[in-house]
């Protein structure tokens, strides 16, 4: 794992260095383009071509930042005037990057000269042999080299962060665009919540009709037969069956109420509610719930239903031999993961899981399902709980 992390860090550093080097070249090109294009804006027929080329240059720079510097800025539309402003601003930052690379090159040349002097027995800095030199000079040169390296590294890091910030500022979505997108997301979430509520109501109705109601009908029939029976043994048998049916009806009714809303959430929070889910499961369940502080009730409720529905779906469709539940805080997020070793093939568009996806989306969370054929199936959700 450490080797993978080290290789990943080296890869990102190499990509970032290449990206900044290309940025330095594009800064020189962009600066030259501005010197030619800006005066041409006074000619109205030339403006469309100037703006089109500016957008092309801005697109190339945005692709460079995303590819080499790891920016996740979303693609948005922008005007040619915005592209020109971006080129002008980033040309300045790009020239800073060029300066850092020049500084790095001077450092490499200086270190090479000092290394050659050491190998040939000369005094560092020239002027004599190593025996005649002062050892403190080597220490001074070393400290200057280390300081130069420090400035170069953090200079490159600073230029990279400025590059990403400028793409976001000049080419990213405006406040109005972000507001429109948020309104659209809320409209979709509201529709999803309404559909999820209606789907939940239909499920409860099916559970009551096909489960509890049928058992109560059977209970009434058993009691009716017991009233009409003449033989005491037959009466005892019918009453025993009626008692068993009544107990099963209570269990079914309790199951329905737990799926509507678990009262354990109000009493003890999420851990005891999930322990009840594990206890009621017909498949061995391993629960790992690490919550140093209790989330808000709305988040707990969504997390509970994600676990409960995922466990129910796994038992009903996946035929697993074991289920693992992990719930933990990840900064300002509550992460929920349900993993089973069943047959796999679960689809996020299925009836139960799609309802969970809408419920999680309504809470501004993220929902995911990984279920390759043959398993394992992993249902995960991340819920904001800051």
Secondary structure, 3 states (H helix, E strand, C coil): CHHHHHHHHHHHHHHHHHHHHHHHHHHHHHHHHHHHHHHHCCCHHHHHHHHHHHHHHHHHHHHHHHHHCCCCCCCCCCCHHHHHHHHHHHHHHHHHHHHHHHHHHHHHHHHHHHHHHHHCCECCCCCCEHHHCCHHHHHHHHHHHHHHHHHHHHHHHHHHHHHHHHHHHHHCCCHHHHHHHHHHHHHHHHHHHHHHHHHHHHHHHHHHHHHHHHHHHHHHHHHHHHHHCCCHHHHHHHHHHHHHHHHHHHHHHHHHHHHHCCCHHHHHCHHHHHHHHHHHCCCCEEEEEECCCCCCHHHHHHHHHHHHHHHHHHHHHHCCCCEEEEEEEECCEEEEEEEECCCCCCCCCCHHHHHHHHHHHHCCCEEEEEECCCCCEEEEEEEECC
